[in-house]
């Protein structure tokens, strides 16, 4: 293989990382990465088992020609497993790593009662999982500053795409339309996550932080209604949030705890990204076209 062939290593070849990896593989990139021990293997790529209890063996050999790194493994109560197990190893390879991305969440901003947030806004997460993300961001930034790693942080909104969309619940008959006027959720089609990451690879800015969401934050009730329209089925009646919350589990309630307007100007102004799916309607139409159902 040509020595100049770029090589992306993904810690966690999950939904978003696999979409990006397939895009890059079609362009001739070399792809490798990890899977959870005992979990499903990536269909298209050879992967190695990794978690906090299963660090990579032979790291220097594995990373000898790696040029780009994507970290999508979520943090736990102890911190970020990738950073804890291999932070020093990555620092040792900093000189030839052109780009390192950490996938975080817009949840780190917490609840602003609907007020806008951008990449310079204070991090005030209200949920435990978002606090873990915020702490992981800080630790990655500290390591990057010490080791001169080309770190980029991407704060993702709610991810959807083929095989992972409101259509799934509508088809299963479990979709609900919960009405909470003025409570907006930001989303991003998985293809546009890949578009943003590729744009950053083409124009790296070590230390850069980016919100990754579309242009059309919307109430979940309206998204479910539109998904039903596309499928040609009757939308469920809307349930007032005050009534619906009585039957919600703790996890579902947590998704309704924060209300914020996430701004995405930076991915356009700095990276020149033009979203393929700037709103949920175009995104859901594309999902349905791919699924063909």
Secondary structure in CASP SS format (residue, H / E / C, confidence):
PFRMAT SS
TARGET T0000
AUTHOR 0000-0000-0000
METHOD secondary structure of the structure
MODEL  1
X C 1.00
X C 1.00
X C 1.00
X C 1.00
X C 1.00
X C 1.00
X E 1.00
X E 1.00
X E 1.00
X E 1.00
X E 1.00
X C 1.00
X C 1.00
X C 1.00
X H 1.00
X H 1.00
X H 1.00
X H 1.00
X H 1.00
X H 1.00
X H 1.00
X H 1.00
X H 1.00
X H 1.00
X H 1.00
X H 1.00
X C 1.00
X C 1.00
X C 1.00
X E 1.00
X E 1.00
X E 1.00
X E 1.00
X E 1.00
X E 1.00
X C 1.00
X C 1.00
X C 1.00
X C 1.00
X C 1.00
X C 1.00
X C 1.00
X C 1.00
X C 1.00
X C 1.00
X C 1.00
X E 1.00
X E 1.00
X E 1.00
X C 1.00
X E 1.00
X C 1.00
X C 1.00
X E 1.00
X C 1.00
X C 1.00
X C 1.00
X C 1.00
X H 1.00
X H 1.00
X H 1.00
X H 1.00
X C 1.00
X C 1.00
X C 1.00
X C 1.00
X C 1.00
X E 1.00
X E 1.00
X E 1.00
X E 1.00
X C 1.00
X C 1.00
X C 1.00
X C 1.00
X E 1.00
X C 1.00
X C 1.00
X E 1.00
X C 1.00
X H 1.00
X H 1.00
X H 1.00
X H 1.00
X H 1.00
X H 1.00
X H 1.00
X H 1.00
X H 1.00
X H 1.00
X H 1.00
X H 1.00
X C 1.00
X H 1.00
X H 1.00
X H 1.00
X C 1.00
X C 1.00
X E 1.00
X E 1.00
X E 1.00
X E 1.00
X E 1.00
X E 1.00
X E 1.00
X H 1.00
X H 1.00
X H 1.00
X H 1.00
X C 1.00
X C 1.00
X C 1.00
X C 1.00
X C 1.00
X C 1.00
X E 1.00
X E 1.00
X C 1.00
X C 1.00
X C 1.00
X C 1.00
X C 1.00
X C 1.00
X C 1.00
X C 1.00
X C 1.00
X C 1.00
X H 1.00
X H 1.00
X H 1.00
X H 1.00
X H 1.00
X H 1.00
X H 1.00
X H 1.00
X H 1.00
X H 1.00
X H 1.00
X H 1.00
X H 1.00
X H 1.00
X H 1.00
X H 1.00
X H 1.00
X H 1.00
X H 1.00
X H 1.00
X C 1.00
X C 1.00
X C 1.00
X E 1.00
X E 1.00
X E 1.00
X E 1.00
X E 1.00
X E 1.00
X C 1.00
X E 1.00
X E 1.00
X E 1.00
X E 1.00
X C 1.00
X C 1.00
X E 1.00
X C 1.00
X H 1.00
X H 1.00
X H 1.00
X H 1.00
X H 1.00
X H 1.00
X H 1.00
X C 1.00
X C 1.00
X C 1.00
X C 1.00
X E 1.00
X E 1.00
X E 1.00
X C 1.00
X C 1.00
X C 1.00
X C 1.00
X C 1.00
X E 1.00
X C 1.00
X E 1.00
X E 1.00
X E 1.00
X H 1.00
X H 1.00
X H 1.00
X H 1.00
X H 1.00
X H 1.00
X H 1.00
X H 1.00
X H 1.00
X H 1.00
X H 1.00
X H 1.00
X H 1.00
X C 1.00
X C 1.00
X C 1.00
X C 1.00
X C 1.00
X C 1.00
X E 1.00
X E 1.00
X E 1.00
X E 1.00
X C 1.00
X C 1.00
X C 1.00
X C 1.00
X C 1.00
X E 1.00
X C 1.00
X H 1.00
X H 1.00
X H 1.00
X H 1.00
X H 1.00
X H 1.00
X H 1.00
X H 1.00
X H 1.00
X H 1.00
X H 1.00
X H 1.00
X C 1.00
X C 1.00
X C 1.00
X C 1.00
X C 1.00
X C 1.00
X E 1.00
X E 1.00
X E 1.00
X H 1.00
X H 1.00
X H 1.00
X H 1.00
X H 1.00
X H 1.00
X H 1.00
X C 1.00
X C 1.00
X H 1.00
X H 1.00
X H 1.00
X H 1.00
X H 1.00
X H 1.00
X C 1.00
X C 1.00
X C 1.00
X C 1.00
X C 1.00
X E 1.00
X E 1.00
X C 1.00
X C 1.00
X H 1.00
X H 1.00
X H 1.00
X H 1.00
X H 1.00
X C 1.00
X C 1.00
X C 1.00
X C 1.00
X C 1.00
X C 1.00
X C 1.00
X C 1.00
X C 1.00
X C 1.00
X H 1.00
X H 1.00
X H 1.00
X H 1.00
X H 1.00
X H 1.00
X H 1.00
X H 1.00
X H 1.00
X H 1.00
X H 1.00
X H 1.00
X C 1.00
X C 1.00
END
